[in-house]
Amino acid sequence: MNFREELKSKTAAVEKIVESYLPEESGTQHEIMEAMNYSVTAGGKRLRPLLMQETYRMFGGEGREVEPFMAAMEMIHTYSLIHDDLPSMDNDDYRRGRLTNHKVFGDAMALLAGDGLLTQAFEVMLEQRGVDSKVLLEVVRLVAKCAGPTGMVGGQALDITSEDQQLTLEQMKKLHEAKTGAMFVAAVRGGAMLGGADPETLRIMTHFANLFGLAFQITDDILDV
């Protein structure tokens, strides 16, 4: 099996894992559940959960303990895309070849769908019973920090305040490390932590994740142009 075939196979397997943690579209809250699921099931590279799974396995992880965290990675990533597409942000009509969430469900429901995915991600992670409680808390804290104001959200804020400005190379690097790289750090470092990596290895893997995120964003920007 060549790399592309193996990547396709692994991505399909990750899809099934992520979808298994999505809420049922039933009951009085079916519309918000439908809006949440609409964007998660829209496809994508699934890089964050895939990197988390592979890093976990790299350091000896063999069970399914990583799976809730993988689903959470994709939920958080998808919430950020839903909000990013809103008229008050990038105002995009299409994402991954289909109408964006707010174009289907309206601005208010799209905002709530993003909120729902973000909060459910932490519910999913904290329902995990197969991980040592100390490691569980450390990984959840890592994810929260990487997704929050010193990570992805902070990077998004910096992106907004930097519009129409000429940034230095160092400023651009910090923006991308937060906006894009932080969640790659959560995936890679989190996977390594769940797999039992030692502190020095965690440092090395964190450095790799930062560089990977920077390379990913540069490539993405070039493709946009």
C-alpha positions in Angstrom: 0.0 0.0 0.0 1.5 3.4 -1.0 1.3 6.5 1.2 -1.8 8.0 -0.4 -3.8 4.8 -0.2 -2.8 4.3 3.5 -3.7 7.9 4.3 -7.1 7.5 2.7 -7.7 4.3 4.6 -6.6 5.8 7.9 -8.7 8.9 7.3 -11.8 6.8 6.6 -11.2 5.0 9.9 -10.8 8.3 11.8 -14.1 9.5 10.2 -15.9 6.6 11.8 -14.4 7.2 15.2 -15.3 10.9 15.1 -18.9 10.3 13.9 -19.4 7.7 16.7 -19.2 10.5 19.2 -21.6 12.9 17.5 -24.9 13.6 19.2 -28.2 12.0 18.0 -30.4 14.3 16.0 -33.5 13.7 18.1 -35.7 15.2 20.8 -36.5 18.9 21.4 -32.9 20.0 20.6 -32.7 18.1 17.3 -32.0 21.3 15.3 -28.8 22.3 17.2 -27.6 18.7 17.0 -28.3 18.7 13.2 -26.4 21.9 12.8 -23.4 20.6 14.8 -23.3 17.3 12.9 -23.7 19.1 9.5 -20.3 20.7 9.7 -18.4 17.8 11.4 -19.6 15.4 8.7 -18.7 17.7 5.8 -15.4 16.0 5.3 -11.9 17.3 5.6 -8.4 16.0 6.1 -9.0 14.9 9.7 -5.3 15.7 10.3 -5.6 16.6 14.0 -7.2 13.4 15.2 -5.1 11.3 12.8 -1.9 12.9 14.1 -3.0 12.3 17.7 -3.8 8.6 17.0 -0.4 8.0 15.2 1.6 9.8 17.9 -0.2 7.8 20.6 0.7 4.6 18.7 4.2 5.8 18.2 4.8 5.8 22.0 3.2 2.4 22.6 -0.5 3.2 22.9 -2.5 0.2 21.7 -6.0 0.6 23.1 -8.9 2.8 22.2 -8.3 5.3 25.0 -7.2 7.9 22.5 -10.5 7.9 20.5 -12.5 10.3 22.6 -9.7 12.8 22.4 -9.5 12.3 18.6 -13.2 13.1 18.3 -12.7 16.2 20.6 -9.9 17.4 18.3 -12.2 17.4 15.3 -15.1 19.0 17.2 -12.9 21.9 18.4 -11.5 22.3 14.9 -14.9 22.3 13.3 -16.3 24.8 15.8 -13.5 27.2 14.8 -14.4 26.8 11.1 -18.1 27.4 11.7 -17.3 30.7 13.6 -14.6 31.6 11.1 -17.1 31.4 8.2 -19.6 33.8 9.9 -20.4 37.2 8.3 -18.7 38.9 11.2 -15.5 37.0 10.5 -14.5 35.8 7.0 -18.1 35.8 5.6 -17.7 32.6 3.5 -20.6 31.0 1.7 -18.9 27.6 1.1 -16.7 25.2 3.0 -15.4 21.9 1.7 -17.7 22.2 -1.3 -21.0 22.7 0.5 -22.8 25.7 2.0 -21.4 26.9 5.2 -23.3 26.4 8.5 -24.8 29.8 8.7 -26.0 29.7 5.2 -28.0 26.6 6.0 -29.1 27.2 9.6 -28.7 30.9 10.0 -26.2 33.0 11.9 -27.5 32.5 15.4 -27.8 28.7 15.1 -24.4 28.5 13.5 -22.9 30.4 16.4 -24.6 28.0 18.8 -23.5 25.0 16.8 -19.9 26.1 17.3 -20.5 26.6 21.0 -22.1 23.2 21.2 -19.2 21.4 19.6 -16.6 23.2 21.7 -18.3 22.3 25.0 -19.2 18.8 23.9 -15.5 18.2 23.1 -14.7 18.6 26.8 -17.6 16.4 27.9 -16.4 13.7 25.5 -12.8 13.9 26.8 -13.9 13.9 30.5 -16.1 10.8 30.1 -13.0 8.8 29.3 -12.5 6.1 31.9 -9.5 4.2 30.5 -6.9 6.8 31.2 -5.0 7.6 34.4 -6.8 10.5 36.1 -3.6 12.6 36.3 -2.8 12.1 32.6 -6.5 12.8 31.7 -6.4 16.1 33.5 -3.1 17.1 31.9 -4.3 16.3 28.4 -7.6 18.2 28.9 -5.7 21.2 30.3 -3.4 21.1 27.3 -6.3 21.1 24.9 -8.0 23.9 26.7 -4.9 26.0 26.7 -4.2 25.3 23.0 -7.8 26.1 22.0 -8.1 29.2 24.2 -7.0 32.9 24.3 -3.3 32.0 24.4 -3.7 29.5 21.6 -6.1 29.2 18.7 -8.6 31.9 19.8 -5.8 34.3 20.6 -4.4 33.6 17.1 -7.7 34.4 15.5 -8.0 37.6 17.5 -4.5 38.6 16.4 -5.4 37.8 12.8 -8.4 40.2 13.0 -6.4 43.0 14.6 -3.6 42.6 12.1 -5.8 43.1 9.0 -4.4 45.7 6.6 -1.1 45.8 8.5 2.3 44.7 7.3 3.5 42.2 9.8 7.1 41.3 10.5 8.2 37.7 9.9 8.3 37.2 13.7 4.8 38.6 14.1 3.5 36.4 11.3 5.2 33.3 12.9 3.5 34.0 16.3 0.1 34.5 14.6 0.3 31.2 12.8 1.8 29.3 15.8 -1.3 30.4 17.8 -4.0 30.3 15.1 -3.0 27.1 13.4 -0.1 25.5 15.2 -1.7 25.4 18.7 -4.2 22.7 17.9 -1.5 20.6 16.2 0.4 20.9 19.4 -2.7 19.7 21.3 -3.0 16.7 19.0 0.7 15.7 18.8 1.7 16.4 22.4 -1.6 15.1 23.7 -1.2 11.8 21.8 2.4 11.5 23.1 1.2 12.1 26.7 -1.5 9.4 26.3 1.1 7.1 24.9 3.4 7.6 27.9 6.2 9.7 26.4 8.8 11.1 28.7 9.3 14.9 29.3 12.2 15.4 26.9 10.3 13.5 24.2 7.3 15.7 24.8 9.4 18.8 24.3 10.7 17.4 21.0 7.3 16.5 19.8 5.9 19.9 20.7 8.6 21.5 18.6 7.8 19.3 15.7 4.1 20.1 16.1 4.8 23.9 16.0 6.9 23.5 12.8 4.3 21.3 11.3 1.6 23.9 12.0 3.7 26.6 10.5 4.4 24.6 7.3 0.7 23.7 7.1 -0.4 27.3 7.2 2.2 28.5 4.7 1.1 25.8 2.3 -2.6 26.7 2.9 -2.0 30.4 2.2 -0.1 29.6 -1.0 -2.9 27.4 -2.2 -5.4 30.2 -1.4 -3.5 32.5 -3.6 
